[in-house]
Amino acid sequence: MNELFSYSTLKVALSRPTKTLNISFKEDCPNITLETLFELESILAWASSRVEIKSIFISSANSFFSEGINKEKLPNMSAKKLEKMSKKLQTIVHAMYHLPQTIIMDLGKGSFDLASELALGADIRISEEDASIAFNHNRVGLVPSSGGIGFLSIIVGQAMARNWTLTGKEIASSQLLMSGFISEQYKEDNRQECIQELLQSVSHCAPVQRIQTKLGLLEHARLEFERATKYERRVSEAAMVSEDWKEEDGDFMEGKSMSHSVKLSIVKDSENKGKGPRQ
């Protein structure tokens, strides 16, 4: 494979036999960071005009696809940075649906929170048998606001989405397959065979018809996607008020305190807006 570009968190290479763009998280990058998102957005933007590339394969050099957000650094993150990460991730997930390539994502042994949301942008998701996959945002004081509410419901249905996001539990292997979230599971010793079969199948499709089929599938759900995107941003902004992600011991704000905190934040925001620039 011909390696392309030079990124800090991603390894990018082109496989000519199947015309596949391979994107892999580097071994020392087990988490989703703002830098990772910027680099991923950059390579996907580059690929958007390369219709000669038939598929994009996203994986990790680690057996576990990604732990999601760094739980050790999370308590020290500002609301502004988290909001920036959320919007960037949401933009990337949305952009994946518009790319002309068929996107296949290998979640390996599993993914958590932001990494699981990133997977929503793929056309096809595969994983190892008994992979540990969870939308466990609520357990660390976050909200699944980059597709984990709207896009997930569209893909697997409201019942599954409610169960997965409101409990944060690791999802049973049977549910992953039954819901369609995971298309195929493999054993460790036949991973490469599974991947190659998928990539070759995509490469054998007529390019124009494959691209038009993807566009048709997008158009079918476009209005729901757009509505979900706007709603998730509002939900994310409201949830930021509690600052629960800063609680390392899980001492989260009680629900009854939320209305008071929202009112207080509105007052503070109003006071700040009323102040002119400092002389």
WORAGI-V473395 format. One line per field, one symbol per residue. psi: psi as a letter, one per 40 degrees, with the letter a starting at -180 (. if undefined). Layout:
psi->???
This chain:
psi->ihhiihideihhihhddefhhhhhhidegeihidddddddddddddddegedhdihhhaieidhdiebihddeddeiidddddddddddddddddddeieihhhhhebeiiibdddddddeidhhiiiifihhigfddeefihgffeedddddddeiddddddddedeihhiddddddeedhdiiiidefdddddddddddddeihddddddddddddddedddddddddddddddddddddfdeegdeegihideeddddddddddddddddehiii.
